[in-house]
């Protein structure tokens, strides 16, 4: 039997858990360090793997991929959902899908990174760091967050975590999502507003929605056009929620002050992507959940899930 661990960009998967329970059973462990070149590469690389450990939404498993992997029996993702898995196709093929979760599941990590991007944007930390490396000194004036309004597009676990920090910084916190009620927002010290008001009032707007058909493209040219010229837009959720072209145009034309981005329409971000040369952007390579603590929680759960599956006692099953 063969287990494939996907998208181990840092080359640390085998150090983050004790894989001996699998090796002791004679199971081969294959590690894929780099993104697949294309879908044919996915099929070719995984053709002999009965078990695949995927990193949440790095490698997609649509129906036409699933149908070309006849040996696949168990597919595991970090987290307890994965929008890039075709769950109906997997179920039809009889593939068990499991996830990871619990304490250290990455929500705190992503909220912390969101604040890193927010503060980096408000104080232009990346530019000043680069300028210091070049021998420079003070050239610009930053902005404080205290007294400003932080807008949360989504007030679930992650949005709530970001809101708590904003309140600690003495910011005003407002939020909107389709199902958010005024009572639920108020319980977290946040004012629930309508969508257009969220964009108009926010000095910092942070995106915290799950990617779905109704959230895809939700932050478009119209919504960005409602924002203050001095505003900062931060996305640590999923790239397709924000219209990247509209955001770039607003940044270049001075209709949006700054953006902090950790997620992209296409990942890894192409070398020649216009966002790489866009002014007033601080970027990170989708590392919201990439922390030692999160990985040391998630990778052992891969092993636990595989052992449980082999013993006929599958756990953390998604859509079961």
DAKAPE-V448741 format. One record per residue. RES is the residue in one letter. PHI is phi in whole degrees, 0 to 359 (NA if undefined). D_LAST is the distance of its C-alpha to the last C-alpha in Angstrom with 2 decimals. Layout:
BEGIN
res;phi;d_last
RES;PHI;D_LAST
RES;PHI;D_LAST
END
This chain:
BEGIN
res;phi;d_last
X;NA;23.41
X;233;23.36
X;248;21.47
X;250;22.33
X;257;22.49
X;264;23.04
X;53;25.43
X;276;27.10
X;304;29.95
X;272;31.71
X;68;31.47
X;239;30.19
X;305;26.73
X;287;28.25
X;266;30.20
X;268;27.40
X;203;25.74
X;269;26.84
X;268;25.57
X;299;27.65
X;302;24.86
X;274;23.86
X;298;27.48
X;296;28.36
X;266;26.09
X;79;27.93
X;276;25.23
X;280;26.80
X;245;25.88
X;247;26.80
X;248;27.18
X;259;27.56
X;281;30.00
X;238;30.54
X;300;28.79
X;292;28.50
X;293;31.48
X;195;29.65
X;293;26.82
X;297;28.89
X;294;29.05
X;301;25.27
X;298;25.02
X;297;28.08
X;287;27.04
X;253;23.54
X;302;24.51
X;256;24.70
X;258;21.70
X;278;18.77
X;232;17.20
X;232;17.64
X;255;17.79
X;257;18.17
X;266;19.87
X;310;18.41
X;56;19.86
X;269;22.64
X;250;21.65
X;274;19.86
X;233;17.59
X;285;18.36
X;303;18.07
X;291;21.56
X;275;20.84
X;305;17.59
X;293;19.54
X;259;22.30
X;238;20.42
X;297;20.17
X;277;19.85
X;297;16.79
X;238;14.04
X;222;12.53
X;236;12.77
X;243;13.09
X;236;14.39
X;287;16.51
X;82;15.26
X;251;11.89
X;203;12.29
X;207;14.25
X;294;16.06
X;268;17.38
X;263;14.21
X;275;13.90
X;295;10.19
X;293;11.28
X;294;13.48
X;295;11.15
X;296;8.77
X;298;12.18
X;276;13.41
X;78;10.77
X;275;10.44
X;282;7.93
X;242;7.96
X;235;8.93
X;228;11.42
X;233;14.47
X;188;15.88
X;98;18.34
X;305;22.14
X;77;23.63
X;279;20.69
X;107;23.17
X;296;23.81
X;297;27.20
X;298;28.03
X;292;27.56
X;297;29.50
X;295;32.25
X;296;32.50
X;304;32.75
X;289;35.70
X;300;37.17
X;291;37.21
X;299;38.59
X;292;41.41
X;298;42.00
X;287;42.50
X;292;44.68
X;252;46.90
X;55;46.75
X;295;45.99
X;299;45.12
X;295;48.39
X;291;50.50
X;298;49.00
X;298;49.81
X;293;53.27
X;297;54.01
X;300;53.21
X;270;55.83
X;95;58.42
X;277;58.10
X;216;58.18
X;296;57.51
X;223;57.29
X;220;54.94
X;244;54.13
X;267;50.60
X;227;49.05
X;278;47.85
X;266;44.58
X;304;46.07
X;86;46.97
X;274;44.84
X;252;41.91
X;258;38.41
X;256;36.08
X;250;32.31
X;271;30.35
X;111;27.25
X;231;27.36
X;278;23.95
X;300;23.71
X;286;25.49
X;300;27.99
X;294;28.83
X;296;29.54
X;293;31.85
X;298;33.49
X;300;34.34
X;292;36.25
X;301;38.00
X;295;39.15
X;296;40.41
X;277;42.43
X;65;43.88
X;267;42.32
X;270;41.55
X;248;37.82
X;233;36.64
X;207;33.24
X;211;31.61
X;205;28.23
X;298;27.35
X;253;25.75
X;284;27.99
X;258;30.40
X;298;33.82
X;292;33.04
X;294;29.95
X;292;32.00
X;299;35.04
X;297;33.18
X;253;32.79
X;77;36.40
X;242;35.59
X;269;37.14
X;276;34.94
X;232;36.76
X;285;36.32
X;301;35.12
X;298;38.60
X;295;40.07
X;302;37.55
X;290;38.80
X;290;42.42
X;271;42.61
X;289;40.60
X;277;42.64
X;231;39.44
X;243;36.30
X;245;33.06
X;268;29.87
X;217;26.58
X;248;24.20
X;283;20.84
X;290;21.55
X;207;20.65
X;304;22.78
X;275;24.66
X;261;25.41
X;298;26.43
X;72;30.23
X;296;30.47
X;263;33.21
X;253;35.62
X;301;39.39
X;297;39.98
X;293;38.11
X;296;39.72
X;295;43.01
X;280;42.71
X;284;42.56
X;295;45.65
X;295;47.45
X;269;47.25
X;280;43.46
X;243;40.89
X;249;37.47
X;237;34.75
X;231;31.37
X;243;28.93
X;266;25.84
X;215;25.47
X;305;28.47
X;293;27.96
X;291;28.07
X;254;31.80
X;286;34.19
X;299;35.64
X;299;38.74
X;294;39.57
X;294;39.22
X;298;41.45
X;300;44.01
X;294;44.19
X;294;44.69
X;293;47.36
X;267;49.17
X;76;49.21
X;268;47.10
X;214;44.54
X;286;45.75
X;196;43.00
X;222;39.36
X;240;37.04
X;229;34.26
X;240;31.52
X;227;29.24
X;218;30.29
X;300;29.64
X;236;29.89
X;231;29.16
X;301;31.09
X;295;33.75
X;305;36.36
X;301;39.68
X;264;41.60
X;296;39.32
X;299;41.67
X;295;39.81
X;294;41.14
X;247;44.68
X;285;44.10
X;288;46.28
X;57;45.10
X;226;41.60
X;250;40.11
X;237;37.23
X;228;34.79
X;271;32.52
X;50;29.03
X;243;29.31
X;307;27.93
X;255;25.39
X;270;27.52
X;228;29.04
X;303;29.71
X;295;28.07
X;293;24.77
X;295;24.72
X;287;25.63
X;270;22.57
X;284;20.09
X;296;21.43
X;300;21.38
X;288;17.67
X;304;17.35
X;298;19.26
X;301;17.39
X;296;14.00
X;293;15.82
X;299;17.63
X;298;14.72
X;299;13.03
X;296;16.52
X;271;16.96
X;76;13.99
X;229;12.49
X;309;9.82
X;230;9.80
X;54;9.09
X;286;5.64
X;259;5.44
X;69;3.78
X;277;0.00
END
